[in-house]
Structure formats: structure tokens, C-alpha cells
């Protein structure tokens, strides 16, 4: 029998498949469809210090083999997440959850992470310094090694749980950013966030998205994501959570061969709410097909 278990930053999980932040809410909607305890874990909706309504509509646009979004970190704020979402989650999910955190200043990140670090069900803090859909924060930290390192330093000073930094592909050298966050004590990195893109409405000759540009996700991003995981694996020693266009069990294996310890599934969940479940159920057969007994043995195996 094949073994799908992996260890991510010291925490063992049943399989490496993790629904990505922003595509799985806080788990409630998906729990109505299937037992979400089949998941390795999931990364909940990006949470900020204060509640956010997000960007004006329209904030979704279709494109070939993918989609654009500029949702803008809509969320109820960290205090509501702690008082309401996490207690509700505990009723349906009996594993550690990954808390995704966004901010608009170093102080924002530290404040939100410090609160979530105290929550029993939070296993990892996934710190998003790479959101392309907000102004005055998000990706501005992730495109500069010095700024990225400052966020890590501040968060690590007030937390005890593993801190995984989510990186943007919208840089010249993603490995440089990865090295910077590792140097300040990041326990892992997750990559990639969405690629910056846009669409134009031919009828009114205006950009489709309300803020002109948004984040491109979906199968079209997979080769870019795989390249980034490959490069970062060669640059750092900390674990990598790979994501970007993952839709099949074979994609998971390919990501792990490139260097990912775990693999997030994003846009696929929006197309098919059972996508992550199907990938997990297909993993054993795919492992057998390619002669893999233990998934953890193949991490970085293509190097």
C-alpha cells in the first residue's frame, strides 16, 4: 500500500493536498458537500486585521485556461474569524488548519499573526506578502527582499507556530525573495500567488475588472509555478508549498518532483467543488503507476 503522508514544518498530514486560500472560504460550504477531513489541511480565506469589503465589482474575468480576479481580500477581520469562524470550523474539521494572513503594514501582519498564533486549531501561519489585487500593501512587501524580510522578522518575534511566507511570481528573481525570508527565520515558503494580468471588454472598450488588473490563476499558470518551485528549491533549505494551476494527481507529483513538500489547489476548486477530493482519491493510483511508494521520498526528486 502506498503512503501519501508528508510532514510540513514539523506537522504530519495525511496527504500533501491543500485547498488554497481564497478558493475554500473557511470550509463551511465545502463541508456541506463532502467530509473535508479527507484533505491534508486547507488554507483559509486571507484574513486581515480589520474587516474588508474588497474591491468594487466586476472583479472576476474569464480567460483561456484560467481566470482573473481582483476580489481584494474581502474578509470579516481577524477578531470575527477567531470568535466565529474558527469555533464553527472545529465542528467540521478535526485537523490543524493553515491560517492565511494579509496586511497593509508590518504592524498589521504582526498584530494579526500574534492573535491567530494563540488559536489551538491553527497549525501554520501562511503570510501573504504577494497579493496583486490591493493597493498600499500586499505585493509591495513581496517584491523587495528587504521589505519581505522585515515582515518575517516582525511576525516571528510574536509567534511560536510555523510561519510560511507566500511569494509572488511578479518579480525578476523569486529565489532572491525566498532567500531573504529564509534568512529572517521563515519556516517555509508557498508559491506562487497569481500572475498579474488584465482583459478588455471589446463592446465598451474598457478594462473588464474594476481596478483594471487582477491576478491570473488556473491551468495556464502551471508551467510558471513549476519553474518557480524548481528555482526556489535550489535556493533555500526550508519546505516549499507549491501551487499554480494544479488540477490532477499527476500535477501534484510533478510539483513535488520539482521541490514542493505540499501542494495547494486553487482555481480548480472554483470550477469543481470536488476537485481537491478527486485529486486525493486519485493519488494512490497515480503513485502506483509511476512506481512511487512514499510521496515524501520524491520531494525534489527531479533535481
N, C-alpha and C positions, 0 to 999 in steps of 0.2 A: 504493500500500500504506500502511495506517495505521501510525502509530508509537505504541507503547504505553510507551516508555521514559520514566522520570521520574528526577529527581535529588533524593535525600533527604539533606539536611545534607551536601552535597558528594559523595555517593556515588551514582553512576548505577546504577539497577537496571532490569531488562528490562520490568517492568510494576509497577503500584502495589499488587498484591495480596499481602497478608502474613497468613498464619495467626496468630491472636492467641495470646498466652501463656496457658498452661493448657489449650489445646484441641489442641495439636500435640506435646506432650511435648518430647523432644529430637530429634524427626524420625524415629527408627528405625522405629516402627510404620507410619508412612505411606510410608516408603521401600520397604517390602515390597509396597505396593500400586501405586505409580507412581513415576516419576522426579521427585523433589521439586525438581530443578533448574529445573523449569518455573516455580517460584514467583519473585516478586521477591526475597523473602527470607522468613524466618519469625522470630517472637519465641518463644524457647524458654521452657520452664516456669519460673515465678517461682522464683528462687534466693535463698536466704538464707545468712548466714554459717555457721550450724550446720544439721545435718540436722533435718528436721521430719517428724513422723508425720502431722500435720494434725489436724483435728477428729474427734471420735467420729462414728460413723455413727448414724442416717442423715444424709447430707449432700448429697443430691440430691432435689429435688421438682419434679414437672412442674406446669406451669400453662398457661393458654391462650396460644398463640403464643409460648411461651418455656419457660424453666426457671429454677429457683432452685438455687444451690449454696452450700455453706459448707465446701468442701474444706479450707480453712485452710492454704494454702501448703505442702502436702506436697511435700518435695523432699529430695534426698540431701545438700545442703550444697555450698557453693562449691568446696571442695577436691576432692570427688568429681567434680563437674562438670568441673573443669579436668583432673583426672588420668584420667578415664574417658569422660565423655560427649562432650567436645569432640574427643578423638582418634578416637572412633568416628564422630562426625558428619563429620569430614573425609573419611572413606572414601566417604560417600554424597552429600555436598553441597559443591559447589565454589565457593560464593559466600559473601560476608560474611553472618554471622548476627546477629540482634538479641538481645542478652543482657538478659533481664528480671530485675531485681533488686528484692528486698523487704527490709525491715529493721524493727527494733523500737527503734532509736535512731539518731541522726545518725551515731554512730561505726560502727554496723553497716553502714549504707549506704556510707560511705566505705571501709571495710575491703573489702567485697565488690566494689565497683566498681573499686577500685585493683587487685585481683587480676585481675579479668576484663579490665580495660583492657590488660593486658600480653599477652593472648592474640591471636595473629595472625588467627584467623578471626572474632573479634568485630569487627563493623563499627560498631555503635551500642550504647549502653547505655540501655535503657529502664527508668527508675527509677520503680517503682510506689509512689506515696505515696497510694494510693487503694483499697487492699483492704478491703472491708467485713466480711471474714469472720474476722478475728483481733482479739484484744483486746490492748491495750497497744502498738499500733504501727499500721502500715499507714495507714488512713484518717485517723488522728488528726493526721498530718502534712499531709494533703491538704486539710483543711477550714479551715485557718488560714493566711493569706498569709505571716505571719512564720515559722511553722514550715516551710512549704513552701520558702521562700527559704533557710532555714538548711540544709536538706538539699542543695539545689542548690549552695550556696556550698562546703560540705564536699566534695561529690563532684567538683566542678570543680577543686578545689585538688589532687586526686590523680589526675586522668585527663587524657588527651590526645584521646580519641575523642569523637564527638558524643554529647551527653547529652540524651535525650528524656524528659521528665517526664510520667508517666501520671496524669491527673487524674480526680477523682471528680465525678459529677453530683449527689452528695448534699450540695450547698451552695446557698446563696442566689444567689451570683453567681460562676459558674465563670470568667468573664472576669477578675475580680479576682485569682484564684489564678494564672491564666495570666500576667497582667502581673507578678505578684510573682516567679515563677520566671524569666521573661524578664529581669527587672532584675538577677538574680544570675548571668546568663550561660547559662541553659538554651539549648541549640541547637535544640530543638523541643519540642512537646507532643503527647501522644497522648491521645485522649478519644473515648468515655467508658469508664470502668470500669462495673461493674454498678450497677444501682439497688437500693437496699435494699428487701427485701420478705419476706413470710412466707406460709405456708399452715398450716391447722389440720386435723388428722385428725378427721373427724366421729364416727368409731366410738369412739375413746378420749378425744376432746375435748381433745387435747393438740397443741401445735405439732409439725409433721412433722419439721422439722430439729432436730438435736441441740442447736444453740445458739440455737434459736428463729427467728432471722432469717438471711437469706442474700442473695446477690447475684442479681438478676433479669437474665437475658440472653435473646437471641432476637429474632425479628422485631418483637415488641411494643415494643421499645426504640428502634427506628429513628427515629421522629419526634423523640424526645427527643434522641438523639445528633446528629441533623442540626441541630437548633436550637442545641445547644451548639457544634458546629463553626462554624456561622454567626456566633454571638456572639463566639467567640474569634478568628475571622479578622478581625473588626473591631477587636479589642483589641490584637493583637500582630503583629509582623513576622516571627517565626520560623515554620518549617514546622509544619503540623498533620498528625498521623496520625489519621484518623477511623475510628471503629468503633462498633458497636452495632446488631445486627440485620441486618447485611449478608448477603444471600443470593443476589443476582443481579448480573450485569454492569451492569444499569441502576442498581442501588443504588450501585455504585462510582462511576459517572458523576455521580449525584446528590450524593454525598458530596464529590466533587471540585469540583463547581459551587458547593457551599456554602463551600468553602475548604480542603478536605483535599488535601495533596500525595500522600499514600499512604493506603491503606485496609486495615484489618485485618478478617479474617473469623474470628469466634469460634464461637458455639454451632452454626453451620451445619456445622462440621467434626465435631461430635459426633453430628449427625443423619445426615450423609452424609460419609464419609471422603474422597470425591472432590469435595467442594463447592468447594474453592479451585481445583482443577484445572479444573472445569467453568466457573467464573466467568472464569478467564483465557482459556480457549478460546472463550468467548462474547464476549469484549470487542471483538475486531475487527469482528464483525458489528454489535454494538450501536453502536460508533463510527460505522460507515458509515451506519447507519440515522438517526443524529442529526447527520450532517454534520460529524463530528469527525475531523480528520486527525492531529493530535498531541495526546495526552492532556494533556501539560504545559501546553498553551495554555488549557485550560478551568479551571484551578485558580482558584477564587474568581469564576468567570465569571458567577454569578447575582447578584452584588452590584451 
